[in-house]
Amino acid sequence: MSGPNLSVGRGEKQSVKRGGGLTAKGRKKYNRATGSNLKAPTKDRNSPRHKSFCARSKKWSSARGKAARRRWGCR
């Protein structure tokens, strides 16, 4: 199943220049459409969510993936 169509122009995603990832509006739309519970990036580098995201996204090589990793503070 694919999720809803999210757009930078409608303010649901951030541009790569601004750090990639979904905005609050985009998370809300995605959660409503799929029944998910996406959350905003955490600022706490020691939290399990932060460590898990950084570990599973290590091999992301697209510009959007790299921007999301920078936004999360992954090394």
PyMOL Python script that loads the backbone (N, CA, C, O; Angstrom):
from pymol import cmd

cmd.read_pdbstr("""\
ATOM      1  N   MET A   1       0.843  -1.186   0.000  1.00  0.00           N
ATOM      2  CA  MET A   1       0.000   0.000   0.000  1.00  0.00           C
ATOM      3  C   MET A   1       0.886   1.245   0.000  1.00  0.00           C
ATOM      4  O   MET A   1       1.818   1.347   0.797  1.00  0.00           O
ATOM      5  N   SER A   2       0.603   2.159  -0.865  1.00  0.00           N
ATOM      6  CA  SER A   2       1.387   3.398  -0.862  1.00  0.00           C
ATOM      7  C   SER A   2       0.616   4.475  -0.107  1.00  0.00           C
ATOM      8  O   SER A   2      -0.609   4.424  -0.001  1.00  0.00           O
ATOM      9  N   GLY A   3       1.352   5.442   0.411  1.00  0.00           N
ATOM     10  CA  GLY A   3       0.738   6.504   1.192  1.00  0.00           C
ATOM     11  C   GLY A   3       0.143   7.580   0.305  1.00  0.00           C
ATOM     12  O   GLY A   3       0.113   7.435  -0.917  1.00  0.00           O
ATOM     13  N   PRO A   4      -0.325   8.645   0.904  1.00  0.00           N
ATOM     14  CA  PRO A   4      -0.911   9.748   0.150  1.00  0.00           C
ATOM     15  C   PRO A   4       0.155  10.508  -0.634  1.00  0.00           C
ATOM     16  O   PRO A   4       1.348  10.402  -0.349  1.00  0.00           O
ATOM     17  N   ASN A   5      -0.286  11.261  -1.608  1.00  0.00           N
ATOM     18  CA  ASN A   5       0.619  12.074  -2.417  1.00  0.00           C
ATOM     19  C   ASN A   5       0.946  13.356  -1.649  1.00  0.00           C
ATOM     20  O   ASN A   5       0.090  14.227  -1.494  1.00  0.00           O
ATOM     21  N   LEU A   6       2.185  13.466  -1.171  1.00  0.00           N
ATOM     22  CA  LEU A   6       2.613  14.641  -0.395  1.00  0.00           C
ATOM     23  C   LEU A   6       3.448  15.548  -1.280  1.00  0.00           C
ATOM     24  O   LEU A   6       4.197  15.070  -2.132  1.00  0.00           O
ATOM     25  N   SER A   7       3.322  16.860  -1.084  1.00  0.00           N
ATOM     26  CA  SER A   7       3.974  17.826  -1.956  1.00  0.00           C
ATOM     27  C   SER A   7       4.699  18.909  -1.165  1.00  0.00           C
ATOM     28  O   SER A   7       4.255  19.327  -0.096  1.00  0.00           O
ATOM     29  N   VAL A   8       5.822  19.351  -1.717  1.00  0.00           N
ATOM     30  CA  VAL A   8       6.547  20.484  -1.136  1.00  0.00           C
ATOM     31  C   VAL A   8       5.715  21.751  -1.315  1.00  0.00           C
ATOM     32  O   VAL A   8       5.623  22.573  -0.404  1.00  0.00           O
ATOM     33  N   GLY A   9       5.114  21.903  -2.489  1.00  0.00           N
ATOM     34  CA  GLY A   9       4.341  23.104  -2.819  1.00  0.00           C
ATOM     35  C   GLY A   9       3.140  23.327  -1.911  1.00  0.00           C
ATOM     36  O   GLY A   9       2.772  24.469  -1.636  1.00  0.00           O
ATOM     37  N   ARG A  10       2.529  22.249  -1.447  1.00  0.00           N
ATOM     38  CA  ARG A  10       1.368  22.372  -0.552  1.00  0.00           C
ATOM     39  C   ARG A  10       1.792  22.459   0.910  1.00  0.00           C
ATOM     40  O   ARG A  10       0.940  22.544   1.795  1.00  0.00           O
ATOM     41  N   GLY A  11       3.089  22.439   1.173  1.00  0.00           N
ATOM     42  CA  GLY A  11       3.594  22.591   2.532  1.00  0.00           C
ATOM     43  C   GLY A  11       3.578  21.310   3.343  1.00  0.00           C
ATOM     44  O   GLY A  11       3.597  21.356   4.573  1.00  0.00           O
ATOM     45  N   GLU A  12       3.542  20.149   2.663  1.00  0.00           N
ATOM     46  CA  GLU A  12       3.485  18.882   3.378  1.00  0.00           C
ATOM     47  C   GLU A  12       4.864  18.249   3.547  1.00  0.00           C
ATOM     48  O   GLU A  12       5.060  17.399   4.416  1.00  0.00           O
ATOM     49  N   LYS A  13       5.802  18.659   2.725  1.00  0.00           N
ATOM     50  CA  LYS A  13       7.188  18.209   2.834  1.00  0.00           C
ATOM     51  C   LYS A  13       8.083  19.434   2.804  1.00  0.00           C
ATOM     52  O   LYS A  13       7.719  20.463   2.235  1.00  0.00           O
ATOM     53  N   GLN A  14       9.245  19.324   3.413  1.00  0.00           N
ATOM     54  CA  GLN A  14      10.225  20.402   3.317  1.00  0.00           C
ATOM     55  C   GLN A  14      11.102  20.145   2.102  1.00  0.00           C
ATOM     56  O   GLN A  14      11.329  18.998   1.719  1.00  0.00           O
ATOM     57  N   SER A  15      11.587  21.212   1.507  1.00  0.00           N
ATOM     58  CA  SER A  15      12.510  21.052   0.390  1.00  0.00           C
ATOM     59  C   SER A  15      13.819  20.479   0.921  1.00  0.00           C
ATOM     60  O   SER A  15      14.079  20.510   2.123  1.00  0.00           O
ATOM     61  N   VAL A  16      14.634  19.960   0.017  1.00  0.00           N
ATOM     62  CA  VAL A  16      15.929  19.412   0.415  1.00  0.00           C
ATOM     63  C   VAL A  16      16.783  20.514   1.030  1.00  0.00           C
ATOM     64  O   VAL A  16      17.505  20.271   1.998  1.00  0.00           O
ATOM     65  N   LYS A  17      16.709  21.719   0.479  1.00  0.00           N
ATOM     66  CA  LYS A  17      17.474  22.844   1.025  1.00  0.00           C
ATOM     67  C   LYS A  17      17.110  23.133   2.475  1.00  0.00           C
ATOM     68  O   LYS A  17      17.970  23.503   3.274  1.00  0.00           O
ATOM     69  N   ARG A  18      15.832  22.964   2.813  1.00  0.00           N
ATOM     70  CA  ARG A  18      15.370  23.265   4.167  1.00  0.00           C
ATOM     71  C   ARG A  18      15.511  22.088   5.115  1.00  0.00           C
ATOM     72  O   ARG A  18      15.161  22.202   6.290  1.00  0.00           O
ATOM     73  N   GLY A  19      16.018  20.957   4.632  1.00  0.00           N
ATOM     74  CA  GLY A  19      16.290  19.846   5.529  1.00  0.00           C
ATOM     75  C   GLY A  19      15.515  18.578   5.244  1.00  0.00           C
ATOM     76  O   GLY A  19      15.652  17.605   5.985  1.00  0.00           O
ATOM     77  N   GLY A  20      14.700  18.551   4.189  1.00  0.00           N
ATOM     78  CA  GLY A  20      13.954  17.341   3.858  1.00  0.00           C
ATOM     79  C   GLY A  20      12.950  16.988   4.935  1.00  0.00           C
ATOM     80  O   GLY A  20      12.787  17.734   5.902  1.00  0.00           O
ATOM     81  N   GLY A  21      12.287  15.879   4.784  1.00  0.00           N
ATOM     82  CA  GLY A  21      11.347  15.402   5.790  1.00  0.00           C
ATOM     83  C   GLY A  21       9.966  16.017   5.661  1.00  0.00           C
ATOM     84  O   GLY A  21       9.739  16.917   4.852  1.00  0.00           O
ATOM     85  N   LEU A  22       9.056  15.518   6.465  1.00  0.00           N
ATOM     86  CA  LEU A  22       7.676  15.979   6.451  1.00  0.00           C
ATOM     87  C   LEU A  22       7.482  17.122   7.442  1.00  0.00           C
ATOM     88  O   LEU A  22       8.164  17.207   8.463  1.00  0.00           O
ATOM     89  N   THR A  23       6.545  17.989   7.116  1.00  0.00           N
ATOM     90  CA  THR A  23       6.142  19.039   8.041  1.00  0.00           C
ATOM     91  C   THR A  23       5.051  18.458   8.941  1.00  0.00           C
ATOM     92  O   THR A  23       4.612  17.326   8.739  1.00  0.00           O
ATOM     93  N   ALA A  24       4.621  19.230   9.925  1.00  0.00           N
ATOM     94  CA  ALA A  24       3.533  18.782  10.799  1.00  0.00           C
ATOM     95  C   ALA A  24       2.279  18.513   9.969  1.00  0.00           C
ATOM     96  O   ALA A  24       1.558  17.549  10.225  1.00  0.00           O
ATOM     97  N   LYS A  25       2.021  19.356   8.985  1.00  0.00           N
ATOM     98  CA  LYS A  25       0.869  19.183   8.106  1.00  0.00           C
ATOM     99  C   LYS A  25       0.976  17.875   7.319  1.00  0.00           C
ATOM    100  O   LYS A  25      -0.014  17.159   7.166  1.00  0.00           O
ATOM    101  N   GLY A  26       2.167  17.566   6.824  1.00  0.00           N
ATOM    102  CA  GLY A  26       2.383  16.336   6.071  1.00  0.00           C
ATOM    103  C   GLY A  26       2.236  15.103   6.935  1.00  0.00           C
ATOM    104  O   GLY A  26       1.650  14.111   6.502  1.00  0.00           O
ATOM    105  N   ARG A  27       2.764  15.147   8.166  1.00  0.00           N
ATOM    106  CA  ARG A  27       2.616  14.015   9.080  1.00  0.00           C
ATOM    107  C   ARG A  27       1.152  13.772   9.400  1.00  0.00           C
ATOM    108  O   ARG A  27       0.700  12.628   9.444  1.00  0.00           O
ATOM    109  N   LYS A  28       0.411  14.856   9.625  1.00  0.00           N
ATOM    110  CA  LYS A  28      -1.011  14.733   9.943  1.00  0.00           C
ATOM    111  C   LYS A  28      -1.773  14.108   8.775  1.00  0.00           C
ATOM    112  O   LYS A  28      -2.611  13.231   8.983  1.00  0.00           O
ATOM    113  N   LYS A  29      -1.491  14.549   7.557  1.00  0.00           N
ATOM    114  CA  LYS A  29      -2.157  13.999   6.366  1.00  0.00           C
ATOM    115  C   LYS A  29      -1.803  12.528   6.194  1.00  0.00           C
ATOM    116  O   LYS A  29      -2.684  11.713   5.920  1.00  0.00           O
ATOM    117  N   TYR A  30      -0.541  12.177   6.348  1.00  0.00           N
ATOM    118  CA  TYR A  30      -0.092  10.792   6.195  1.00  0.00           C
ATOM    119  C   TYR A  30      -0.732   9.898   7.256  1.00  0.00           C
ATOM    120  O   TYR A  30      -1.227   8.816   6.941  1.00  0.00           O
ATOM    121  N   ASN A  31      -0.722  10.346   8.503  1.00  0.00           N
ATOM    122  CA  ASN A  31      -1.299   9.560   9.591  1.00  0.00           C
ATOM    123  C   ASN A  31      -2.795   9.342   9.382  1.00  0.00           C
ATOM    124  O   ASN A  31      -3.301   8.246   9.622  1.00  0.00           O
ATOM    125  N   ARG A  32      -3.491  10.362   8.944  1.00  0.00           N
ATOM    126  CA  ARG A  32      -4.932  10.271   8.709  1.00  0.00           C
ATOM    127  C   ARG A  32      -5.229   9.270   7.587  1.00  0.00           C
ATOM    128  O   ARG A  32      -6.169   8.480   7.687  1.00  0.00           O
ATOM    129  N   ALA A  33      -4.422   9.306   6.516  1.00  0.00           N
ATOM    130  CA  ALA A  33      -4.662   8.451   5.352  1.00  0.00           C
ATOM    131  C   ALA A  33      -4.280   6.990   5.585  1.00  0.00           C
ATOM    132  O   ALA A  33      -4.900   6.093   5.013  1.00  0.00           O
ATOM    133  N   THR A  34      -3.268   6.742   6.417  1.00  0.00           N
ATOM    134  CA  THR A  34      -2.763   5.379   6.556  1.00  0.00           C
ATOM    135  C   THR A  34      -3.007   4.756   7.922  1.00  0.00           C
ATOM    136  O   THR A  34      -2.780   3.559   8.097  1.00  0.00           O
ATOM    137  N   GLY A  35      -3.461   5.534   8.888  1.00  0.00           N
ATOM    138  CA  GLY A  35      -3.653   5.011  10.233  1.00  0.00           C
ATOM    139  C   GLY A  35      -2.339   4.874  10.995  1.00  0.00           C
ATOM    140  O   GLY A  35      -2.296   4.233  12.045  1.00  0.00           O
ATOM    141  N   SER A  36      -1.270   5.469  10.476  1.00  0.00           N
ATOM    142  CA  SER A  36       0.041   5.432  11.119  1.00  0.00           C
ATOM    143  C   SER A  36       0.099   6.397  12.290  1.00  0.00           C
ATOM    144  O   SER A  36      -0.888   7.051  12.629  1.00  0.00           O
ATOM    145  N   ASN A  37       1.276   6.472  12.901  1.00  0.00           N
ATOM    146  CA  ASN A  37       1.495   7.418  13.993  1.00  0.00           C
ATOM    147  C   ASN A  37       2.902   8.004  13.853  1.00  0.00           C
ATOM    148  O   ASN A  37       3.724   7.888  14.762  1.00  0.00           O
ATOM    149  N   LEU A  38       3.171   8.639  12.698  1.00  0.00           N
ATOM    150  CA  LEU A  38       4.476   9.272  12.495  1.00  0.00           C
ATOM    151  C   LEU A  38       4.648  10.410  13.474  1.00  0.00           C
ATOM    152  O   LEU A  38       3.699  11.127  13.792  1.00  0.00           O
ATOM    153  N   LYS A  39       5.879  10.569  13.950  1.00  0.00           N
ATOM    154  CA  LYS A  39       6.187  11.635  14.900  1.00  0.00           C
ATOM    155  C   LYS A  39       7.303  12.498  14.339  1.00  0.00           C
ATOM    156  O   LYS A  39       8.017  12.090  13.424  1.00  0.00           O
ATOM    157  N   ALA A  40       7.449  13.697  14.895  1.00  0.00           N
ATOM    158  CA  ALA A  40       8.499  14.622  14.489  1.00  0.00           C
ATOM    159  C   ALA A  40       9.860  14.094  14.938  1.00  0.00           C
ATOM    160  O   ALA A  40       9.936  13.291  15.868  1.00  0.00           O
ATOM    161  N   PRO A  41      10.934  14.539  14.285  1.00  0.00           N
ATOM    162  CA  PRO A  41      12.274  14.140  14.724  1.00  0.00           C
ATOM    163  C   PRO A  41      12.510  14.549  16.169  1.00  0.00           C
ATOM    164  O   PRO A  41      12.059  15.605  16.614  1.00  0.00           O
ATOM    165  N   THR A  42      13.215  13.710  16.884  1.00  0.00           N
ATOM    166  CA  THR A  42      13.526  14.000  18.282  1.00  0.00           C
ATOM    167  C   THR A  42      14.828  14.794  18.373  1.00  0.00           C
ATOM    168  O   THR A  42      15.728  14.617  17.552  1.00  0.00           O
ATOM    169  N   LYS A  43      14.918  15.644  19.344  1.00  0.00           N
ATOM    170  CA  LYS A  43      16.132  16.431  19.554  1.00  0.00           C
ATOM    171  C   LYS A  43      17.115  15.715  20.476  1.00  0.00           C
ATOM    172  O   LYS A  43      18.295  16.061  20.519  1.00  0.00           O
ATOM    173  N   ASP A  44      16.629  14.718  21.211  1.00  0.00           N
ATOM    174  CA  ASP A  44      17.453  13.991  22.175  1.00  0.00           C
ATOM    175  C   ASP A  44      18.259  12.906  21.468  1.00  0.00           C
ATOM    176  O   ASP A  44      17.695  11.907  21.022  1.00  0.00           O
ATOM    177  N   ARG A  45      19.560  13.091  21.363  1.00  0.00           N
ATOM    178  CA  ARG A  45      20.413  12.144  20.640  1.00  0.00           C
ATOM    179  C   ARG A  45      20.527  10.785  21.330  1.00  0.00           C
ATOM    180  O   ARG A  45      20.959   9.816  20.707  1.00  0.00           O
ATOM    181  N   ASN A  46      20.150  10.700  22.595  1.00  0.00           N
ATOM    182  CA  ASN A  46      20.245   9.435  23.313  1.00  0.00           C
ATOM    183  C   ASN A  46      18.942   8.645  23.323  1.00  0.00           C
ATOM    184  O   ASN A  46      18.880   7.555  23.892  1.00  0.00           O
ATOM    185  N   SER A  47      17.899   9.192  22.695  1.00  0.00           N
ATOM    186  CA  SER A  47      16.619   8.487  22.712  1.00  0.00           C
ATOM    187  C   SER A  47      16.662   7.278  21.776  1.00  0.00           C
ATOM    188  O   SER A  47      17.383   7.289  20.778  1.00  0.00           O
ATOM    189  N   PRO A  48      15.901   6.249  22.092  1.00  0.00           N
ATOM    190  CA  PRO A  48      15.862   5.062  21.231  1.00  0.00           C
ATOM    191  C   PRO A  48      15.388   5.376  19.813  1.00  0.00           C
ATOM    192  O   PRO A  48      15.880   4.782  18.854  1.00  0.00           O
ATOM    193  N   ARG A  49      14.436   6.304  19.666  1.00  0.00           N
ATOM    194  CA  ARG A  49      13.954   6.669  18.324  1.00  0.00           C
ATOM    195  C   ARG A  49      15.079   7.253  17.486  1.00  0.00           C
ATOM    196  O   ARG A  49      15.212   6.933  16.305  1.00  0.00           O
ATOM    197  N   HIS A  50      15.884   8.105  18.094  1.00  0.00           N
ATOM    198  CA  HIS A  50      16.985   8.745  17.377  1.00  0.00           C
ATOM    199  C   HIS A  50      17.998   7.699  16.927  1.00  0.00           C
ATOM    200  O   HIS A  50      18.398   7.675  15.763  1.00  0.00           O
ATOM    201  N   LYS A  51      18.406   6.846  17.839  1.00  0.00           N
ATOM    202  CA  LYS A  51      19.392   5.815  17.513  1.00  0.00           C
ATOM    203  C   LYS A  51      18.870   4.869  16.443  1.00  0.00           C
ATOM    204  O   LYS A  51      19.611   4.474  15.543  1.00  0.00           O
ATOM    205  N   SER A  52      17.603   4.507  16.538  1.00  0.00           N
ATOM    206  CA  SER A  52      17.000   3.588  15.578  1.00  0.00           C
ATOM    207  C   SER A  52      16.950   4.217  14.187  1.00  0.00           C
ATOM    208  O   SER A  52      17.299   3.572  13.198  1.00  0.00           O
ATOM    209  N   PHE A  53      16.511   5.486  14.111  1.00  0.00           N
ATOM    210  CA  PHE A  53      16.436   6.154  12.812  1.00  0.00           C
ATOM    211  C   PHE A  53      17.818   6.246  12.174  1.00  0.00           C
ATOM    212  O   PHE A  53      17.984   5.921  10.998  1.00  0.00           O
ATOM    213  N   CYS A  54      18.793   6.680  12.936  1.00  0.00           N
ATOM    214  CA  CYS A  54      20.143   6.838  12.390  1.00  0.00           C
ATOM    215  C   CYS A  54      20.710   5.507  11.922  1.00  0.00           C
ATOM    216  O   CYS A  54      21.384   5.445  10.894  1.00  0.00           O
ATOM    217  N   ALA A  55      20.443   4.445  12.666  1.00  0.00           N
ATOM    218  CA  ALA A  55      20.957   3.124  12.296  1.00  0.00           C
ATOM    219  C   ALA A  55      20.325   2.623  10.998  1.00  0.00           C
ATOM    220  O   ALA A  55      21.025   2.107  10.127  1.00  0.00           O
ATOM    221  N   ARG A  56      19.003   2.772  10.866  1.00  0.00           N
ATOM    222  CA  ARG A  56      18.346   2.207   9.684  1.00  0.00           C
ATOM    223  C   ARG A  56      18.482   3.092   8.446  1.00  0.00           C
ATOM    224  O   ARG A  56      18.189   2.641   7.339  1.00  0.00           O
ATOM    225  N   SER A  57      18.918   4.333   8.608  1.00  0.00           N
ATOM    226  CA  SER A  57      19.029   5.222   7.453  1.00  0.00           C
ATOM    227  C   SER A  57      20.477   5.434   7.005  1.00  0.00           C
ATOM    228  O   SER A  57      20.739   6.311   6.182  1.00  0.00           O
ATOM    229  N   LYS A  58      21.412   4.653   7.525  1.00  0.00           N
ATOM    230  CA  LYS A  58      22.830   4.830   7.199  1.00  0.00           C
ATOM    231  C   LYS A  58      23.126   4.778   5.708  1.00  0.00           C
ATOM    232  O   LYS A  58      23.990   5.509   5.223  1.00  0.00           O
ATOM    233  N   LYS A  59      22.426   3.933   4.985  1.00  0.00           N
ATOM    234  CA  LYS A  59      22.736   3.729   3.565  1.00  0.00           C
ATOM    235  C   LYS A  59      21.940   4.634   2.635  1.00  0.00           C
ATOM    236  O   LYS A  59      22.050   4.499   1.417  1.00  0.00           O
ATOM    237  N   TRP A  60      21.151   5.541   3.167  1.00  0.00           N
ATOM    238  CA  TRP A  60      20.383   6.446   2.315  1.00  0.00           C
ATOM    239  C   TRP A  60      21.356   7.336   1.555  1.00  0.00           C
ATOM    240  O   TRP A  60      22.228   7.962   2.158  1.00  0.00           O
ATOM    241  N   SER A  61      21.210   7.395   0.235  1.00  0.00           N
ATOM    242  CA  SER A  61      22.172   8.157  -0.560  1.00  0.00           C
ATOM    243  C   SER A  61      21.537   9.270  -1.386  1.00  0.00           C
ATOM    244  O   SER A  61      22.258  10.056  -2.002  1.00  0.00           O
ATOM    245  N   SER A  62      20.210   9.358  -1.416  1.00  0.00           N
ATOM    246  CA  SER A  62      19.567  10.429  -2.188  1.00  0.00           C
ATOM    247  C   SER A  62      19.723  11.760  -1.446  1.00  0.00           C
ATOM    248  O   SER A  62      20.022  11.785  -0.252  1.00  0.00           O
ATOM    249  N   ALA A  63      19.521  12.844  -2.157  1.00  0.00           N
ATOM    250  CA  ALA A  63      19.640  14.173  -1.544  1.00  0.00           C
ATOM    251  C   ALA A  63      18.633  14.330  -0.416  1.00  0.00           C
ATOM    252  O   ALA A  63      18.961  14.890   0.630  1.00  0.00           O
ATOM    253  N   ARG A  64      17.406  13.842  -0.614  1.00  0.00           N
ATOM    254  CA  ARG A  64      16.366  13.955   0.411  1.00  0.00           C
ATOM    255  C   ARG A  64      16.720  13.109   1.637  1.00  0.00           C
ATOM    256  O   ARG A  64      16.497  13.538   2.769  1.00  0.00           O
ATOM    257  N   GLY A  65      17.261  11.930   1.420  1.00  0.00           N
ATOM    258  CA  GLY A  65      17.658  11.069   2.534  1.00  0.00           C
ATOM    259  C   GLY A  65      18.794  11.674   3.338  1.00  0.00           C
ATOM    260  O   GLY A  65      18.781  11.642   4.568  1.00  0.00           O
ATOM    261  N   LYS A  66      19.774  12.224   2.639  1.00  0.00           N
ATOM    262  CA  LYS A  66      20.895  12.864   3.329  1.00  0.00           C
ATOM    263  C   LYS A  66      20.422  14.076   4.120  1.00  0.00           C
ATOM    264  O   LYS A  66      20.907  14.328   5.223  1.00  0.00           O
ATOM    265  N   ALA A  67      19.469  14.833   3.557  1.00  0.00           N
ATOM    266  CA  ALA A  67      18.943  16.005   4.255  1.00  0.00           C
ATOM    267  C   ALA A  67      18.197  15.579   5.523  1.00  0.00           C
ATOM    268  O   ALA A  67      18.318  16.227   6.563  1.00  0.00           O
ATOM    269  N   ALA A  68      17.434  14.497   5.436  1.00  0.00           N
ATOM    270  CA  ALA A  68      16.705  14.008   6.606  1.00  0.00           C
ATOM    271  C   ALA A  68      17.682  13.570   7.690  1.00  0.00           C
ATOM    272  O   ALA A  68      17.457  13.835   8.870  1.00  0.00           O
ATOM    273  N   ARG A  69      18.765  12.902   7.299  1.00  0.00           N
ATOM    274  CA  ARG A  69      19.770  12.483   8.284  1.00  0.00           C
ATOM    275  C   ARG A  69      20.432  13.684   8.947  1.00  0.00           C
ATOM    276  O   ARG A  69      20.700  13.659  10.148  1.00  0.00           O
ATOM    277  N   ARG A  70      20.696  14.736   8.173  1.00  0.00           N
ATOM    278  CA  ARG A  70      21.266  15.961   8.761  1.00  0.00           C
ATOM    279  C   ARG A  70      20.273  16.569   9.748  1.00  0.00           C
ATOM    280  O   ARG A  70      20.662  17.027  10.823  1.00  0.00           O
ATOM    281  N   ARG A  71      19.001  16.575   9.385  1.00  0.00           N
ATOM    282  CA  ARG A  71      17.971  17.175  10.234  1.00  0.00           C
ATOM    283  C   ARG A  71      17.864  16.431  11.561  1.00  0.00           C
ATOM    284  O   ARG A  71      17.633  17.046  12.602  1.00  0.00           O
ATOM    285  N   TRP A  72      18.030  15.128  11.527  1.00  0.00           N
ATOM    286  CA  TRP A  72      17.973  14.322  12.737  1.00  0.00           C
ATOM    287  C   TRP A  72      19.275  14.407  13.515  1.00  0.00           C
ATOM    288  O   TRP A  72      19.311  14.030  14.686  1.00  0.00           O
ATOM    289  N   GLY A  73      20.337  14.888  12.903  1.00  0.00           N
ATOM    290  CA  GLY A  73      21.623  14.990  13.592  1.00  0.00           C
ATOM    291  C   GLY A  73      22.402  13.689  13.567  1.00  0.00           C
ATOM    292  O   GLY A  73      23.215  13.438  14.456  1.00  0.00           O
ATOM    293  N   CYS A  74      22.165  12.850  12.553  1.00  0.00           N
ATOM    294  CA  CYS A  74      22.905  11.590  12.435  1.00  0.00           C
ATOM    295  C   CYS A  74      24.294  11.894  11.911  1.00  0.00           C
ATOM    296  O   CYS A  74      24.483  12.845  11.153  1.00  0.00           O
ATOM    297  N   ARG A  75      25.268  11.087  12.315  1.00  0.00           N
ATOM    298  CA  ARG A  75      26.632  11.299  11.872  1.00  0.00           C
ATOM    299  C   ARG A  75      26.969  10.396  10.737  1.00  0.00           C
ATOM    300  O   ARG A  75      28.090  10.434  10.228  1.00  0.00           O
TER     301      ARG A  75
END
""", "prot")
cmd.dss("prot")
cmd.show_as("cartoon", "prot")
cmd.util.cbc("prot")
cmd.orient("prot")
